[in-house]
């Protein structure tokens, strides 16, 4: 009976991690939508509801800690619990980055660099998170490698986007009579967009982290961890 209860707790942990993944993916969708539409109410909802993800993280952290402390798992079970704990950490950080997108959208009134495909990059990173969580659920090793490979595309897109912004800033010629507040607004727009690109790149990195932990969980293989 004790063993049956232990296995049930492992199953519940898996389901809870997957549910947290669904919640975080929805937060990211909302953050990207707020960024695109400049919807202040949606942006505020993303920001306020970050506390819900934080509470979920703390509860799952306790689940992992209790399983290790009370059940003393070994081998595959221990790897599963350890991987799950690391994955919820990545999910919590993705939610934080989605919150950042909400904050950026409240500060922006228009897209100052339409040539920078923020939504395209965001869509790719969202798909990476979705696929990484699906790989965790299905113990899909091949998907882990495929997700890690896709991160190279995200990195390249983010690098090109940053180059567009920086090059334009360097080439912008301002008249001597330009007001200081206009210059300040321009610099704020540039800084906000660069931060957005950076955060999307980090979301891609977290998707790779989730895949790496899944690979370790399934095959005791740390190839993608470094």
N, C-alpha and C positions, 0 to 999 in steps of 0.2 A: 504493500500500500504506500509506503514512504517513497519507494522508487517511482511509482505512478504519479505521486504528487510532485516529485522533482521534475519529471519529464513534462508535466503540465505547466510548471513554472517556466521551463525553457521555451515551450511553445508560446506561452503568453508573452514572454519577452520578445520573441521574434515578431509576433503580431503587433505589439506595442511600438517596436522600432519602425515597422512598416507604416503604422498609422502616423507616427511622428513625421516620417518621410513625406506622406501625403499632405500633411498640414503645412510643412515647410515648402513643398512645391507650390501649393496654393498661395502662400505668402509671396513667393518669388513671382508668380504670375501677376499677382496684384501689384507688386512693386514695379514690374515692367510696364503694366498697363497704366499705372499712375504716371510713370515717367513719360509715356507716349502721349497721353491725353491731357496731362497737367491737371488731373482731377484731384483737387485738394482734399475732398472728403475721403476718397479712396486712399490717398497718401496717408492721411491721419489714421485711418483704420489699420493700415499696415504697421504704422509706428506704435499705436496703442496696443495692438494685439501681440506684439513681440513678447509681452510678459507671459502670455499663455504658453508660448514655446519654451520660455525659460523654466516655467513651472513643470512642464512636461519633461524637460531634460533632467531636472533635479529628481523627479519621481523615478525615472528610468535609471538614473545613476544609483539610486537606493536599491532598486531591483537587482542591478548587477552586483553591487557590493554585498547584498544579502545572500545572493546565490553563491558567491565565492566564499564568504565567511561561514555560512551555515551548512553548505553542501560539499565544500571542498572538491570541486570538480577537477578532473584531470583530462589530459589529451584533448580530444575533439571538443568536448563540452567546454573546457576552459578556453580554448581558442575562440569558440563561438561567443562566449560571454565577453571576453576581452575585445573581440572584434566589434561586437554590438556596442560596447561602451565607447569605443573610439568613433564608431559611426554616428552615434547620437551627438558626440562632441562636434563632429563636422556639420551635422544637420543644424545644431544650435548656432553655429557660426554663419552658416548660409542664411539662416533667418535674420541674423544681425545685419548681414550685407543687404538682404531684401529691405530691411528697415532703412538702411542708408539710401536706397533708391527712392523710397518714399520721401525722405527728407530732401533729397536733391530735387525731386519733382516739385516740392512746395516752394523751392527757391527759384525755379526757372519759370519764365513766362513764355519762352519760345525756344525752338531748336536753333542754336546759333551756328552749328556746323552740320547742315543737312547731309553732307557727303560722308559723315561718320555714321555707320550703320549700327547704332547701339542696339536697336531691337533685334537685328539679325544675330548679333553676338549673344544677346540675352536668350534668344530662342535656342541657340545651340547649347548653351550652358544648362538651360532648363531641361532639354532633352537628355543631356548627359546625366543629370541628377535622376531623372525618371528611369533611365536605363541602368544606372548604378544600383538603385534600390530594387529594380526588377532582378538584377543579377544576384543581389543579396538574398532575395526571396527564393530564387530558383537554384542558387548555388552554381551559377553559370560562369565557369572559369573563362571561357573564350570571350564572353562579353566584357570581362574585366580588362583583358588586354586591348580589346577594341576601343573601349572608353578611354583608356590611357593614351592610345594613339591619336584619338580625336582631339585631345587637349593641345596637341601641336598646332592644329588649325586655329584653335581659339587664341593661343599665344601669338600666332602670326597676325591674325585679324586685329588683336588688341595693339600689337606693335605698330601696324600700319595706321590704325586709327589715331594713336598717340602722335605719330609722325605728322599726320595731316594737321592736327591741332597746333602742334609746336611750330611747324613750318609756317603756317598761316600767321601765327603770332609774331614770328620773327620778321616776316615779310610785310606785316601791316605798317603802313606809314601814317603817322598821326600829325596833323597840323599843330603848329605851336599854340593855336587858340583853342584846342580841344579842352573841354572842362575836365577837371580832375575826377569828378564823380563818374563821368562817362568812361574814363580809363579804368577806374576802380571796378565798375560794372563789367567791363570787358574781361578784366583779370579774374573776377569772380566766376564768370561764365566759363572761362578756360579751365580754371582750377576745378570747378564742379564737374566738367565733362571728363577731365583726366582722372578724377577720383571715381567717376562712374565706370570708366574703362578698366581701371585698376580693380575695382570691386567685382566686375564681371569675370575678369581673369582669375581672381581668387575663388570665385564660385566654381569655375572649371577645375581648379586645383583640388577643391574639396570633393568634387565628383570622382576625381582620380584617387583621392585618399580612401573614399568609400569602396571603390573597386579594389584597391590594394588590400584593404582589410578583409574583404570578401575572399580574395585569392588566398590570403593567409589562413583564414578560417577554414576553407575547404581543403586546401592542399598543404598547409603548413609551409607555404612558399612566400618568402619575403621579397621577391624580386621587384615588385612595384612599390615597395615601401621607401625606397631610397632613390 
